[in-house]
């Protein structure tokens, strides 16, 4: 049997799990998978050793606090977009453009998504934008939503972005599509882990509470989720039943 279980002792004061929690990271790492064809495929650009530059206290202070002088002569703190452009001019980051490439416009993203180049978009997004920027978050969400809409989860499986996709769907309580995809690919352990993650993030959900009361583990977590949360309960129940029957026959 699988080692995933609903082991929390009480739901009275159970806080919502956070992305950085050890168990969350463990689950996301495991469900990401390891497709060697993706891991060892040829890279698109040559890797070069990193370059390090020591900054004086003055330079560091100037980078942290950037001001802009208005035509009237008034000084004000730079906006995030202005700050990013100024930093790129004086401290250029390889691959990053001062003006974001047109690929990040929503109408252009749709065309790129039609070519199944979601990973390419996210890789370029990481280079172009800071992780806490509005632009980064917008591109990330648009990419994840297109993956979810068309059920193309496998495009990000075994990449550094799959965990973020799963986390996005779990937080939105929309894991049915990904769960069905896992079951269709015979990734039963991943399906159990995904439900476990759902329960951790939503400890007050019907699924989490019933799993806790029953001290449910393994496939029972899937059955409970299907009964109380899923809109695809019939498919999930059938997949679990088929798995159990196959396992029983193989034991003879």
Backbone as numpy.savetxt, mean C-alpha at the origin, in Angstrom:
# Nx Ny Nz CAx CAy CAz Cx Cy Cz
-2.05 -26.29 9.77 -2.88 -25.09 9.77 -2.01 -23.84 9.77
-2.60 -22.76 9.38 -1.85 -21.52 9.33 -1.63 -20.97 10.73
-0.68 -20.10 10.88 -0.34 -19.56 12.20 -1.04 -18.25 12.51
-1.91 -17.77 11.61 -2.60 -16.50 11.84 -3.80 -16.73 12.73
-3.97 -15.89 13.73 -5.10 -16.06 14.65 -5.58 -14.72 15.16
-6.73 -14.73 15.81 -7.27 -13.52 16.44 -6.97 -13.65 17.92
-5.79 -13.20 18.34 -5.31 -13.50 19.66 -5.49 -12.38 20.67
-6.09 -11.30 20.29 -6.28 -10.22 21.25 -7.27 -10.65 22.33
-6.99 -10.29 23.57 -7.77 -10.79 24.69 -9.04 -9.99 24.94
-9.09 -8.75 24.53 -10.27 -7.93 24.82 -10.42 -6.86 23.77
-11.68 -6.53 23.45 -11.94 -5.50 22.46 -12.35 -4.19 23.11
-12.39 -4.18 24.43 -12.88 -3.00 25.11 -12.02 -1.78 24.80
-10.70 -1.94 24.94 -9.80 -0.82 24.74 -8.79 -1.08 23.64
-9.12 -1.93 22.70 -8.18 -2.27 21.63 -8.10 -1.11 20.64
-6.95 -0.49 20.49 -6.83 0.62 19.54 -6.70 0.09 18.11
-7.01 0.95 17.20 -6.83 0.61 15.78 -5.36 0.41 15.49
-5.03 -0.66 14.78 -3.64 -0.93 14.43 -3.11 0.17 13.51
-1.81 0.47 13.65 -1.16 1.49 12.84 -0.23 0.84 11.81
0.04 1.57 10.75 0.86 1.06 9.65 2.22 0.58 10.12
2.80 1.27 11.10 4.15 0.95 11.55 4.19 -0.16 12.60
3.04 -0.66 13.04 3.03 -1.74 14.03 3.74 -2.97 13.48
4.41 -3.68 14.37 5.20 -4.85 13.96 4.36 -5.90 13.26
3.20 -6.22 13.83 2.36 -7.26 13.23 1.81 -6.82 11.88
1.47 -5.55 11.77 0.99 -5.02 10.49 2.07 -5.15 9.42
3.27 -4.73 9.74 4.37 -4.82 8.79 4.68 -6.27 8.42
4.58 -7.15 9.37 4.82 -8.57 9.11 3.80 -9.12 8.13
2.53 -8.77 8.33 1.48 -9.24 7.42 1.67 -8.66 6.02
1.92 -7.36 5.94 2.08 -6.71 4.63 3.27 -7.29 3.88
4.35 -7.58 4.59 5.53 -8.17 3.96 5.21 -9.55 3.40
4.50 -10.36 4.18 4.20 -11.72 3.74 3.24 -11.76 2.56
2.21 -10.91 2.57 1.24 -10.96 1.47 1.77 -10.31 0.20
2.86 -9.54 0.32 3.45 -8.93 -0.88 3.96 -10.00 -1.82
4.49 -11.08 -1.26 4.96 -12.18 -2.08 6.36 -11.97 -2.63
6.85 -12.98 -3.32 8.19 -12.92 -3.88 8.19 -13.58 -5.25
7.91 -12.80 -6.27 7.95 -13.26 -7.66 9.35 -12.97 -8.19
10.16 -14.02 -8.35 11.55 -13.83 -8.75 11.68 -13.18 -10.13
10.67 -13.38 -10.99 10.73 -12.75 -12.31 10.64 -11.24 -12.20
9.87 -10.76 -11.21 9.77 -9.32 -10.99 10.99 -8.80 -10.25
11.43 -9.56 -9.25 12.54 -9.10 -8.43 13.83 -8.97 -9.23
14.07 -9.92 -10.13 15.33 -9.94 -10.86 15.22 -9.51 -12.32
14.13 -8.84 -12.67 14.01 -8.37 -14.04 15.00 -7.23 -14.28
15.39 -6.98 -15.55 16.35 -5.91 -15.84 15.83 -4.55 -15.40
16.70 -3.74 -14.81 16.31 -2.40 -14.40 16.36 -1.47 -15.60
15.61 -0.37 -15.52 15.50 0.55 -16.65 16.64 1.55 -16.72
17.37 1.71 -15.61 18.46 2.67 -15.63 19.62 2.16 -14.81
20.81 2.64 -15.11 22.00 2.20 -14.42 22.03 2.75 -13.00
22.40 1.87 -12.07 22.51 2.30 -10.69 23.89 2.91 -10.45
23.93 4.01 -9.74 25.20 4.65 -9.42 25.32 4.80 -7.92
26.55 4.78 -7.40 26.73 4.92 -5.94 26.17 6.24 -5.46
25.61 6.26 -4.24 25.06 7.52 -3.70 26.16 8.52 -3.43
25.82 9.81 -3.55 26.77 10.88 -3.26 26.31 11.60 -2.00
27.24 11.75 -1.07 26.92 12.40 0.19 27.56 13.77 0.25
26.83 14.72 0.81 27.34 16.08 0.93 27.08 16.59 2.34
28.16 17.04 2.99 28.02 17.60 4.32 27.52 19.04 4.22
26.55 19.39 5.06 26.00 20.74 5.02 26.38 21.47 6.30
26.64 22.74 6.17 26.92 23.56 7.34 25.60 23.83 8.07
25.70 24.30 9.30 24.48 24.63 10.05 23.67 25.70 9.33
24.37 26.65 8.69 23.68 27.72 7.97 22.91 27.17 6.79
23.55 26.27 6.02 22.89 25.68 4.86 21.68 24.86 5.29
21.85 24.12 6.37 20.75 23.31 6.86 19.57 24.17 7.28
19.88 25.27 7.95 18.83 26.20 8.40 18.12 26.83 7.23
18.89 27.17 6.18 18.30 27.78 5.00 17.40 26.80 4.27
17.78 25.48 4.28 16.95 24.49 3.62 15.65 24.26 4.38
15.75 24.32 5.70 14.56 24.08 6.50 13.58 25.25 6.41
14.11 26.46 6.40 13.25 27.64 6.38 13.52 28.45 5.13
12.69 28.27 4.14 12.86 28.98 2.87 11.78 30.06 2.79
12.21 31.27 2.46 11.27 32.38 2.36 11.24 32.93 0.94
10.14 33.56 0.60 9.94 34.14 -0.73 9.61 35.62 -0.54
10.25 36.46 -1.36 9.97 37.90 -1.29 8.93 38.26 -2.34
7.83 38.80 -1.88 6.77 39.23 -2.78 7.21 40.50 -3.52
6.57 40.84 -4.68 6.90 42.08 -5.40 6.81 43.32 -4.52
5.96 43.24 -3.50 5.81 44.40 -2.60 6.97 44.52 -1.61
7.82 43.49 -1.60 8.94 43.49 -0.67 8.70 42.68 0.58
7.49 42.19 0.74 7.15 41.40 1.92 7.75 40.00 1.84
8.34 39.56 2.94 8.88 38.21 3.01 7.82 37.27 3.60
7.71 36.12 3.03 6.78 35.12 3.56 7.42 33.74 3.43
6.90 32.82 4.20 7.38 31.44 4.14 6.94 30.79 2.82
7.85 30.09 2.19 7.56 29.46 0.90 6.52 28.36 1.06
5.66 28.21 0.04 4.72 27.10 0.03 5.50 25.82 -0.23
4.84 24.68 -0.03 5.54 23.41 -0.26 5.99 23.28 -1.70
5.17 23.70 -2.66 5.55 23.61 -4.07 6.75 24.50 -4.36
6.72 25.73 -3.83 7.85 26.64 -4.03 9.11 26.09 -3.38
8.94 25.55 -2.19 10.08 24.98 -1.46 10.72 23.84 -2.26
9.89 22.95 -2.81 10.40 21.82 -3.58 11.17 22.29 -4.81
10.63 23.31 -5.50 11.30 23.81 -6.71 12.64 24.46 -6.37
12.67 25.24 -5.29 13.91 25.92 -4.90 14.98 24.91 -4.49
14.57 23.93 -3.71 15.52 22.90 -3.27 16.06 22.13 -4.47
15.19 21.86 -5.45 15.62 21.13 -6.63 16.63 21.93 -7.45
16.51 23.26 -7.44 17.44 24.11 -8.16 18.82 24.07 -7.51
18.86 24.20 -6.19 20.14 24.29 -5.49 20.68 22.94 -5.03
19.79 22.01 -4.80 20.22 20.66 -4.39 19.49 19.64 -5.26
19.83 19.57 -6.55 19.10 18.71 -7.48 19.14 17.24 -7.11
17.97 16.61 -7.19 17.85 15.18 -6.95 17.77 14.49 -8.30
18.62 13.49 -8.51 18.70 12.82 -9.80 17.34 12.27 -10.22
16.94 12.59 -11.43 15.67 12.10 -11.96 14.49 13.01 -11.70
14.64 13.95 -10.78 13.53 14.84 -10.44 13.56 16.09 -11.31
12.40 16.47 -11.83 12.27 17.66 -12.67 11.77 18.84 -11.82
12.20 20.04 -12.20 11.71 21.23 -11.49 10.21 21.37 -11.67
9.75 21.12 -12.88 8.31 21.10 -13.17 7.88 19.65 -13.38
6.91 19.16 -12.62 6.49 17.77 -12.75 6.14 17.40 -14.18
6.56 16.23 -14.66 6.24 15.79 -16.02 4.73 15.69 -16.23
4.27 15.89 -17.45 2.83 15.85 -17.73 2.18 14.50 -17.48
3.00 13.45 -17.31 2.44 12.12 -17.07 1.58 12.09 -15.82
1.85 13.01 -14.88 1.13 13.00 -13.61 -0.21 13.72 -13.67
-0.55 14.28 -14.82 -1.89 14.85 -14.97 -2.89 13.71 -15.07
-4.04 13.88 -14.46 -4.99 12.78 -14.34 -5.39 12.20 -15.69
-5.57 13.07 -16.70 -5.97 12.55 -18.01 -4.88 11.71 -18.65
-3.62 12.05 -18.38 -2.51 11.26 -18.92 -2.31 9.97 -18.13
-2.57 10.03 -16.85 -2.45 8.82 -16.04 -3.40 7.74 -16.53
-4.59 8.15 -16.92 -5.56 7.16 -17.39 -5.03 6.39 -18.60
-4.34 7.09 -19.51 -3.78 6.42 -20.68 -2.65 5.47 -20.30
-1.83 5.90 -19.34 -0.73 5.05 -18.88 -1.27 3.82 -18.17
-2.32 3.99 -17.40 -2.92 2.86 -16.69 -3.48 1.82 -17.67
-3.97 2.29 -18.80 -4.49 1.36 -19.81 -3.40 0.46 -20.36
-2.14 0.90 -20.21 -0.99 0.10 -20.65 -0.42 -0.75 -19.51
-1.12 -0.78 -18.38 -0.71 -1.56 -17.20 0.66 -1.12 -16.68
0.92 0.18 -16.72 2.22 0.70 -16.26 2.10 1.38 -14.90
1.30 0.79 -14.04 1.07 1.35 -12.71 2.35 1.41 -11.88
3.14 0.37 -11.96 4.39 0.36 -11.19 5.34 1.44 -11.68
5.40 1.64 -13.00 6.27 2.69 -13.55 5.84 4.07 -13.04
4.54 4.29 -12.99 4.03 5.57 -12.49 4.46 5.79 -11.04
4.32 4.76 -10.22 4.66 4.90 -8.80 6.16 5.06 -8.60
6.96 4.36 -9.39 8.41 4.53 -9.29 8.82 5.96 -9.63
8.22 6.52 -10.67 8.54 7.89 -11.05 7.99 8.89 -10.04
6.86 8.54 -9.44 6.25 9.40 -8.42 7.17 9.52 -7.20
7.80 8.41 -6.82 8.71 8.40 -5.68 9.89 9.34 -5.92
10.36 9.38 -7.17 11.49 10.24 -7.51 11.08 11.70 -7.57
9.91 11.97 -8.12 9.49 13.33 -8.41 8.97 14.08 -7.19
8.26 13.40 -6.30 7.60 14.09 -5.20 8.07 13.57 -3.84
7.97 14.44 -2.84 8.23 14.03 -1.47 7.02 13.24 -0.95
7.24 12.23 -0.12 6.16 11.35 0.33 5.03 12.06 1.07
5.33 13.23 1.68 4.28 13.94 2.41 3.61 15.02 1.59
3.93 15.08 0.30 3.36 16.13 -0.55 1.96 15.73 -1.03
1.16 16.73 -1.34 -0.19 16.49 -1.85 -0.13 15.75 -3.18
0.83 16.13 -4.03 0.95 15.51 -5.36 1.24 14.01 -5.23
2.14 13.66 -4.33 2.49 12.26 -4.13 1.26 11.46 -3.71
0.54 11.97 -2.75 -0.63 11.27 -2.24 -1.71 11.14 -3.31
-1.88 12.18 -4.12 -2.90 12.13 -5.17 -2.58 11.06 -6.20
-1.33 11.01 -6.65 -0.93 10.01 -7.64 -1.06 8.61 -7.06
-0.66 8.46 -5.82 -0.73 7.16 -5.15 -2.17 6.66 -5.10
-3.08 7.53 -4.68 -4.49 7.14 -4.56 -5.10 6.83 -5.92
-4.81 7.67 -6.92 -5.33 7.43 -8.26 -4.86 6.08 -8.81
-3.60 5.75 -8.53 -3.04 4.47 -9.01 -3.70 3.30 -8.29
-3.79 3.40 -6.98 -4.42 2.32 -6.21 -5.88 2.14 -6.60
-6.58 3.25 -6.83 -8.00 3.16 -7.18 -8.20 2.52 -8.55
-7.28 2.78 -9.49 -7.40 2.15 -10.80 -7.13 0.65 -10.70
-6.16 0.29 -9.88 -5.89 -1.13 -9.64 -7.13 -1.82 -9.07
-7.74 -1.19 -8.08 -8.92 -1.74 -7.44 -10.10 -1.82 -8.41
-10.30 -0.78 -9.19 -11.43 -0.73 -10.13 -11.38 -1.86 -11.14
-10.18 -2.15 -11.63 -10.04 -3.16 -12.69 -9.52 -4.50 -12.17
-9.34 -4.61 -10.87 -8.90 -5.88 -10.30 -7.51 -6.32 -10.74
-6.64 -5.35 -10.99 -5.30 -5.68 -11.50 -4.26 -5.74 -10.37
-4.63 -6.38 -9.29 -3.77 -6.41 -8.10 -2.41 -7.03 -8.37
-2.39 -7.99 -9.28 -1.14 -8.71 -9.52 -0.05 -7.84 -10.13
-0.44 -6.69 -10.70 0.56 -5.79 -11.28 1.51 -5.25 -10.22
1.03 -5.14 -8.98 1.87 -4.61 -7.91 2.36 -5.69 -6.94
1.88 -6.92 -7.11 2.34 -7.99 -6.23 3.84 -8.20 -6.42
4.54 -8.46 -5.33 6.00 -8.63 -5.33 6.75 -7.33 -5.65
6.09 -6.19 -5.45 6.76 -4.90 -5.59 6.65 -4.16 -4.25
7.41 -3.10 -4.11 7.39 -2.34 -2.86 6.09 -1.58 -2.63
5.21 -1.59 -3.62 3.96 -0.83 -3.51 2.76 -1.69 -3.12
2.92 -3.00 -3.09 1.77 -3.87 -2.83 1.25 -3.70 -1.40
2.16 -3.55 -0.45 1.74 -3.35 0.94 0.92 -2.10 1.10
1.33 -1.02 0.42 0.57 0.23 0.48 -0.81 0.08 -0.12
-0.90 -0.69 -1.20 -2.21 -0.94 -1.83 -3.12 -1.69 -0.86
-2.58 -2.75 -0.24 -3.38 -3.53 0.70 -3.81 -2.67 1.88
-2.90 -1.85 2.39 -3.21 -0.98 3.52 -4.32 0.02 3.15
-4.25 0.56 1.95 -5.26 1.50 1.46 -6.63 0.84 1.41
-6.70 -0.37 0.92 -7.98 -1.07 0.81 -8.51 -1.50 2.16
-7.63 -1.94 3.03 -8.04 -2.34 4.38 -8.63 -1.16 5.13
-7.96 -0.02 5.06 -8.45 1.17 5.76 -9.82 1.60 5.25
-10.04 1.42 3.96 -11.32 1.79 3.37 -12.38 0.71 3.49
-12.04 -0.40 4.18 -12.94 -1.53 4.34 -13.44 -2.04 2.99
-12.49 -2.17 2.05 -12.83 -2.62 0.70 -11.85 -3.71 0.27
-11.80 -4.79 1.02 -10.83 -5.84 0.70 -11.42 -6.99 -0.11
-12.72 -6.94 -0.41 -13.35 -8.07 -1.10 -12.66 -8.42 -2.42
-12.37 -7.39 -3.22 -11.75 -7.65 -4.53 -10.39 -8.31 -4.39
-9.56 -7.77 -3.52 -8.22 -8.34 -3.31 -8.32 -9.72 -2.69
-9.26 -9.91 -1.79 -9.44 -11.21 -1.14 -9.84 -12.28 -2.16
-10.78 -11.95 -3.03 -11.20 -12.88 -4.07 -10.03 -13.19 -5.02
-9.25 -12.17 -5.35 -8.09 -12.37 -6.21 -7.11 -13.36 -5.58
-6.88 -13.23 -4.29 -5.99 -14.15 -3.59 -6.52 -15.58 -3.62
-7.82 -15.72 -3.40 -8.42 -17.05 -3.40 -8.37 -17.67 -4.79
-8.58 -16.86 -5.82 -8.53 -17.36 -7.19 -7.13 -17.82 -7.57
-6.12 -17.26 -6.93 -4.73 -17.63 -7.19 -4.21 -18.66 -6.18
-5.14 -19.23 -5.42 -4.78 -20.25 -4.41 -3.82 -19.71 -3.35
-3.93 -18.43 -3.05 -3.10 -17.82 -2.00 -3.91 -17.78 -0.71
-4.24 -18.96 -0.21 -5.12 -19.06 0.95 -4.52 -18.43 2.19
-3.24 -18.65 2.41 -2.59 -18.05 3.57 -2.64 -16.53 3.52
-2.42 -15.98 2.33 -2.48 -14.53 2.17 -3.89 -14.01 2.45
-4.89 -14.76 2.03 -6.28 -14.36 2.27 -6.57 -14.32 3.76
-6.10 -15.32 4.49 -6.29 -15.35 5.95 -5.58 -14.17 6.59
-4.37 -13.89 6.14 -3.61 -12.77 6.71 -4.30 -11.44 6.42
-4.88 -11.31 5.23 -5.57 -10.06 4.88 -6.76 -9.82 5.80
-7.50 -10.87 6.10 -8.63 -10.74 7.02 -8.13 -10.42 8.43
-7.04 -11.05 8.82 -6.46 -10.74 10.13 -6.09 -9.26 10.21
-5.53 -8.72 9.13 -5.17 -7.30 9.08 -6.43 -6.44 9.17
-7.46 -6.84 8.45 -8.73 -6.12 8.51 -9.23 -6.03 9.95
-9.16 -7.14 10.67 -9.63 -7.16 12.06 -8.77 -6.29 12.97
-7.47 -6.23 12.69 -6.58 -5.39 13.49 -6.89 -3.91 13.29
-7.17 -3.55 12.05 -7.41 -2.14 11.73 -8.82 -1.72 12.12
-9.74 -2.67 12.12 -11.14 -2.37 12.47 -11.59 -3.28 13.62
-11.03 -3.06 14.80 -11.31 -3.96 15.93 -12.77 -3.94 16.39
-13.53 -2.93 16.02 -14.94 -2.86 16.41 -15.87 -3.41 15.34
-15.31 -3.93 14.26 -16.14 -4.49 13.20 -16.76 -5.80 13.67
-17.82 -6.21 12.98 -18.47 -7.48 13.31 -17.49 -8.64 13.14
-16.71 -8.58 12.09 -15.73 -9.64 11.83 -14.74 -9.78 12.97
-14.19 -8.66 13.40 -13.19 -8.69 14.47 -13.79 -9.16 15.79
-14.97 -8.67 16.11 -15.57 -9.01 17.39 -15.97 -10.49 17.46
-16.56 -11.00 16.39 -16.94 -12.41 16.38 -15.71 -13.31 16.36
-14.67 -12.89 15.65 -13.43 -13.68 15.62 -12.82 -13.75 17.02
-12.89 -12.65 17.73 -12.34 -12.62 19.09 -13.16 -13.50 20.03
-14.48 -13.38 19.96 -15.33 -14.17 20.85 -15.14 -15.67 20.63
-14.94 -16.05 19.38 -14.79 -17.46 19.05 -13.33 -17.92 19.09
-12.42 -16.97 19.37 -10.98 -17.28 19.32 -10.65 -17.96 17.98
-11.18 -17.37 16.92 -11.06 -17.96 15.59 -9.62 -17.90 15.08
-9.26 -18.90 14.32 -7.95 -18.95 13.69 -8.11 -19.43 12.25
-7.09 -19.18 11.45 -6.97 -19.75 10.12 -8.24 -19.57 9.27
-8.75 -20.65 8.71 -9.87 -20.55 7.78 -11.14 -20.02 8.43
-11.26 -20.20 9.74 -12.44 -19.68 10.44 -12.50 -18.16 10.36
-11.33 -17.50 10.28 -11.31 -16.04 10.12 -11.98 -15.65 8.81
-11.71 -16.43 7.76 -12.32 -16.16 6.46 -13.83 -16.37 6.51
-14.25 -17.46 7.16 -15.68 -17.77 7.23 -16.44 -16.67 7.98
-15.85 -16.20 9.07 -16.51 -15.15 9.85 -16.57 -13.85 9.06
-15.47 -13.51 8.39 -15.47 -12.28 7.58 -16.54 -12.38 6.48
-16.61 -13.53 5.83 -17.60 -13.72 4.77 -19.02 -13.55 5.30
-19.27 -14.06 6.49 -20.61 -14.01 7.06 -21.04 -12.61 7.48
-20.10 -11.83 8.02 -20.49 -10.56 8.63 -20.06 -9.30 7.87
-19.15 -9.43 6.93 -18.62 -8.23 6.29 -18.68 -8.23 4.76
-18.48 -9.39 4.17 -18.24 -9.45 2.72 -19.51 -9.39 1.88
-19.37 -8.75 0.71 -20.42 -8.75 -0.30 -20.21 -9.89 -1.29
-19.10 -10.64 -1.09 -18.79 -11.78 -1.96 -18.76 -13.06 -1.12
-19.65 -13.13 -0.16 -19.64 -14.25 0.79 -19.75 -15.60 0.10
-20.62 -15.71 -0.91 -20.81 -16.98 -1.60 -19.52 -17.50 -2.19
-18.77 -16.62 -2.85 -17.51 -17.05 -3.48 -16.50 -17.46 -2.42
-16.39 -16.67 -1.35 -15.41 -16.96 -0.30 -15.74 -18.29 0.37
-17.00 -18.52 0.70 -17.40 -19.78 1.32 -17.10 -20.97 0.42
-17.37 -20.81 -0.87 -17.10 -21.90 -1.81 -15.60 -22.17 -1.92
-14.82 -21.12 -1.96 -13.36 -21.28 -2.06 -12.81 -22.00 -0.83
-13.29 -21.63 0.35 -12.84 -22.26 1.58 -13.28 -23.72 1.62
-14.52 -23.97 1.22 -15.04 -25.34 1.22 -14.24 -26.22 0.27
-13.94 -25.69 -0.92 -13.15 -26.45 -1.90 -11.76 -26.74 -1.37
-11.16 -25.76 -0.72 -9.83 -25.93 -0.15 -9.84 -27.03 0.92
-10.84 -26.99 1.79 -10.92 -27.98 2.86 -11.14 -29.38 2.29
-11.97 -29.50 1.26 -12.22 -30.81 0.66 -10.97 -31.34 -0.02
-10.27 -30.47 -0.72 -9.02 -30.88 -1.39 -7.98 -31.34 -0.38
-7.89 -30.61 0.72 -6.93 -30.97 1.76 -7.29 -32.29 2.41
-8.61 -32.52 2.61 -9.05 -33.77 3.21 -8.74 -34.97 2.32
-8.97 -34.78 1.02 -8.71 -35.89 0.06 -7.22 -36.19 -0.02
-6.40 -35.16 0.05 -4.95 -35.34 -0.07 -4.35 -36.01 1.16
-5.11 -36.04 2.26 -4.60 -36.63 3.48 -4.76 -38.15 3.51
-5.58 -38.68 2.57 -5.78 -40.12 2.53 -4.61 -40.81 1.84
